[in-house]
Amino acid sequence: MKDLSNYRKSYEKSALLEDNIPNDPINLFHRWFHEVQDFGGIDEVNAMTVASIGLDGFPKSRVVLLKQYNEEGFIFYTNYHSEKGKAIAANPKVCLSFFWNSMERQVIIKGTAMKLTAEHSDAYFYSRPFGSQLGAIVSPQSEVIPNRTFLESRLQELEQSHITIEPKRPTNWGGYLVQPHSIEFWQGRPNRLHDRIRYTLDSDFSWNVDRLAP
């Protein structure tokens, strides 16, 4: 058995106090996101974990890329026929989480996922590189395939057939907007007395703020 009990560090880079937070969690997320982007030394600051409840009843988490955020929520794109797409169709309650190790920070978002309009998904799809557009068409995401050659052969065929024709977005590929119900900000602190500030959406769409014990 591998003993990991001595794997530990002291978190001392920052603090999260009530006298320095905005009333709206999106503003705090924006501040943290750009601090990590500018000073955190992370390649993909927009990488986040999406957790959903699968059709088999088990939770499953996977890393995807956040592509937009605003006052309405957080946007990512995927194949609607994928495992996560089917899970969201059956139960749209999801959890998003960001772990920015270099800044000793986490953000945990509980919310409800809803499909974006076709127009919104089109706009993003056609902004992607040509290869990424074809990849979305080629891959039967989450399905069992015989081998790697299966994908590469399909990609070559599509490349030949789309030399002069622009690819069209598959109707089963598009975006989700996750509308948050709660957003928790976690800042590592010494002695494991971490700062945890949770924003919870009230019935009048205002945000309640609570401090949670670490």
Stockholm file with secondary structure:
# STOCKHOLM 1.0

chainA/1-214         MKDLSNYRKSYEKSALLEDNIPNDPINLFHRWFHEVQDFGGIDEVNAMTVASIGLDGFPKSRVVLLKQYNEEGFIFYTNYHSEKGKAIAANPKVCLSFFWNSMERQVIIKGTAMKLTAEHSDAYFYSRPFGSQLGAIVSPQSEVIPNRTFLESRLQELEQSHITIEPKRPTNWGGYLVQPHSIEFWQGRPNRLHDRIRYTLDSDFSWNVDRLAP
#=GR chainA/1-214 SS CCCCTTCCCCCCSCCCCGGGCCSSHHHHHHHHHHHHHHHSCCSCTTEEEEEEECTTSCEEEEEEECCEEETTEEEEEEETTSHHHHHHHHCCEEEEEEEEGGGTEEEEEEEEEEECCHHHHHHHHTTSCHHHHHHHHHCCTTSCCSCHHHHHHHHHHHHHHTSSSCCCCCTTEEEEEEEEEEEEEEECCGGGCCEEEEEEECTTSCEEEEECCC
#=GC SS_cons         CCCCTTCCCCCCSCCCCGGGCCSSHHHHHHHHHHHHHHHSCCSCTTEEEEEEECTTSCEEEEEEECCEEETTEEEEEEETTSHHHHHHHHCCEEEEEEEEGGGTEEEEEEEEEEECCHHHHHHHHTTSCHHHHHHHHHCCTTSCCSCHHHHHHHHHHHHHHTSSSCCCCCTTEEEEEEEEEEEEEEECCGGGCCEEEEEEECTTSCEEEEECCC
//
